[in-house]
Amino acid sequence: MKLVILDRDGVINFDSDQFIKSPQEWRPIPGSLEAIARLCQAGYRVVVASNQSGVGRGLFDMATLNAIHAKLHKLVGQAGGRIDAIFFCPHAADSRCACRKPKPGLFQEIAARVHRDLRGVPAIGDSLRDLQAALAVGARPILVKTGKGARTLEGGQMPAGTPVYEDLAAAVQAILAEAA
């Protein structure tokens, strides 16, 4: 099974330092929905792994998060793609949970649910913690410059050999070219 793991905020949709707290605030980055559709059409399963500490902070509830994800599913579907599953950590940043990236809990849950070793699986994110979580399970970290990506790149703590792309569309183009 071909699999790609995506972070949500800053990779698929525009991010906000004030959090994405409603479906109205969730806006896709141009080209991201079509990029997901291209992955699906090439036979990839696409899953999302996202920290959603706004739930734990009380900024929005699970019903709102579900409504945001319903919008994501709908718009990806309209573009001709599909998100197979969304895995998220609802805990606040000061939580000691195992699922908040950079800890590998979300990735371990993905591996268990899809019955697949994640070694070499492309994992696209915009923050150092996305890349660290991917590395912890042997996935292949990929950075996009959207969202917090440009700041992450400037931070200089990138794992050696991490490819960097302008956005999800460019990263997907590279993945598909490599697989051809």
C-alpha positions as CSV (number, residue, x, y, z in Angstrom):
1,M,0.0,0.0,0.0
2,K,1.3,3.4,-1.0
3,L,0.8,6.0,1.8
4,V,1.5,9.7,2.4
5,I,1.0,11.4,5.8
6,L,0.2,15.1,5.8
7,D,0.1,17.7,8.6
8,R,-3.0,19.8,8.3
9,D,-2.5,23.5,9.3
10,G,0.2,25.1,7.2
11,V,0.3,22.2,4.7
12,I,-3.2,21.7,3.4
13,N,-4.8,24.9,4.7
14,F,-3.6,28.3,5.8
15,D,-2.4,28.4,9.4
16,S,-3.1,31.0,12.1
17,D,-1.3,31.8,15.3
18,Q,-4.8,32.3,16.8
19,F,-5.7,28.7,15.7
20,I,-8.3,27.6,13.1
21,K,-11.4,27.6,15.3
22,S,-14.3,27.3,12.8
23,P,-15.0,25.9,9.4
24,Q,-15.2,29.5,8.1
25,E,-11.6,30.0,9.2
26,W,-10.4,26.8,7.4
27,R,-9.1,27.9,4.0
28,P,-7.1,25.6,1.7
29,I,-3.8,26.7,0.4
30,P,-4.1,27.1,-3.4
31,G,-3.2,23.8,-5.1
32,S,-3.3,21.7,-2.0
33,L,-6.6,20.0,-2.6
34,E,-5.6,19.2,-6.2
35,A,-2.3,17.8,-5.0
36,I,-4.2,15.4,-2.6
37,A,-6.4,14.4,-5.6
38,R,-3.2,13.6,-7.7
39,L,-1.9,11.4,-4.9
40,C,-5.2,9.5,-4.7
41,Q,-5.4,9.1,-8.5
42,A,-1.8,7.7,-8.4
43,G,-3.0,5.0,-5.9
44,Y,-1.8,6.6,-2.6
45,R,-3.8,6.5,0.6
46,V,-3.6,9.9,2.2
47,V,-3.9,10.4,6.0
48,V,-3.6,13.5,8.2
49,A,-1.6,13.7,11.5
50,S,-2.3,17.0,13.2
51,N,-1.8,18.6,16.6
52,Q,-5.1,20.3,17.6
53,S,-4.4,21.7,21.0
54,G,-7.2,24.3,20.5
55,V,-9.5,21.5,21.8
56,G,-7.5,21.0,25.0
57,R,-7.2,24.8,25.5
58,G,-11.0,25.1,25.2
59,L,-10.8,27.3,22.1
60,F,-13.2,25.0,20.2
61,D,-14.9,21.7,20.9
62,M,-15.0,18.3,19.2
63,A,-18.2,19.2,17.3
64,T,-16.4,22.2,15.8
65,L,-13.3,20.1,14.9
66,N,-15.5,17.6,13.3
67,A,-17.2,20.3,11.2
68,I,-13.8,21.6,10.1
69,H,-12.8,18.1,9.1
70,A,-16.1,17.6,7.3
71,K,-15.3,20.7,5.2
72,L,-11.8,19.3,4.5
73,H,-13.3,16.0,3.4
74,K,-15.9,17.7,1.2
75,L,-13.5,20.0,-0.6
76,V,-10.9,17.3,-1.2
77,G,-13.7,15.1,-2.6
78,Q,-14.8,17.9,-4.9
79,A,-11.3,18.2,-6.2
80,G,-11.3,14.5,-7.0
81,G,-9.4,13.2,-4.0
82,R,-9.9,11.5,-0.6
83,I,-8.5,11.8,2.9
84,D,-8.6,8.2,4.2
85,A,-8.3,9.2,7.9
86,I,-7.5,12.1,10.1
87,F,-5.5,11.4,13.3
88,F,-5.2,14.3,15.8
89,C,-3.9,15.1,19.2
90,P,-6.5,17.2,21.1
91,H,-4.2,17.8,24.1
92,A,-2.8,21.2,25.2
93,A,0.8,21.9,24.6
94,D,1.7,21.3,28.3
95,S,0.2,17.9,28.3
96,R,2.3,14.8,28.8
97,C,0.5,12.8,26.2
98,A,2.3,10.5,23.8
99,C,0.4,11.7,20.7
100,R,1.4,15.4,20.5
101,K,4.0,15.8,17.8
102,P,7.1,15.8,18.0
103,K,6.3,12.6,20.0
104,P,5.5,9.7,17.6
105,G,2.1,8.6,19.1
106,L,0.0,9.8,16.1
107,F,2.3,8.1,13.7
108,Q,2.3,4.9,15.7
109,E,-1.5,5.0,15.7
110,I,-1.5,5.4,11.9
111,A,0.9,2.4,11.5
112,A,-1.4,0.3,13.8
113,R,-4.6,1.3,12.0
114,V,-3.3,0.8,8.4
115,H,-1.3,-2.3,9.4
116,R,1.9,-0.9,7.8
117,D,5.4,-0.1,8.8
118,L,6.0,3.6,8.2
119,R,9.6,3.3,7.2
120,G,10.2,5.4,4.1
121,V,6.6,6.7,4.0
122,P,6.6,10.4,2.9
123,A,5.4,12.6,5.8
124,I,4.9,16.3,4.8
125,G,4.9,19.0,7.4
126,D,5.7,22.6,8.0
127,S,7.3,22.5,11.4
128,L,10.3,20.8,13.1
129,R,8.0,18.8,15.3
130,D,6.3,17.3,12.2
131,L,9.7,16.2,10.9
132,Q,10.8,14.9,14.3
133,A,7.7,12.7,14.7
134,A,8.2,11.3,11.2
135,L,11.8,10.5,11.9
136,A,10.9,8.8,15.2
137,V,9.0,6.0,13.2
138,G,11.4,5.9,10.2
139,A,9.1,7.8,7.9
140,R,10.6,10.2,5.4
141,P,10.2,13.8,6.5
142,I,9.5,16.4,3.9
143,L,9.2,20.2,4.7
144,V,7.0,22.6,2.8
145,K,7.6,26.4,3.1
146,T,4.0,27.2,3.6
147,G,2.6,27.8,7.1
148,K,5.5,27.8,9.5
149,G,7.8,26.1,7.0
150,A,9.9,29.1,6.1
151,R,10.6,29.8,9.8
152,T,11.4,26.2,10.3
153,L,13.9,26.3,7.5
154,E,15.5,29.4,8.9
155,G,15.7,27.8,12.4
156,G,18.5,25.6,11.1
157,Q,17.7,22.4,13.1
158,M,16.3,20.5,10.1
159,P,17.1,16.8,10.0
160,A,19.9,16.1,7.5
161,G,18.7,15.3,4.0
162,T,15.2,16.6,4.5
163,P,13.8,17.8,1.1
164,V,12.2,21.2,1.1
165,Y,9.5,22.3,-1.3
166,E,7.5,25.5,-1.8
167,D,4.2,23.9,-1.1
168,L,2.2,20.7,-1.0
169,A,1.7,20.7,-4.8
170,A,5.4,20.9,-5.4
171,A,6.1,18.1,-2.8
172,V,3.5,15.9,-4.4
173,Q,4.9,16.5,-7.8
174,A,8.3,15.3,-6.6
175,I,6.9,12.2,-4.9
176,L,5.0,11.2,-8.0
177,A,8.0,11.8,-10.2
178,E,10.2,9.8,-7.9
179,A,7.6,6.9,-8.0
180,A,7.3,6.9,-11.8
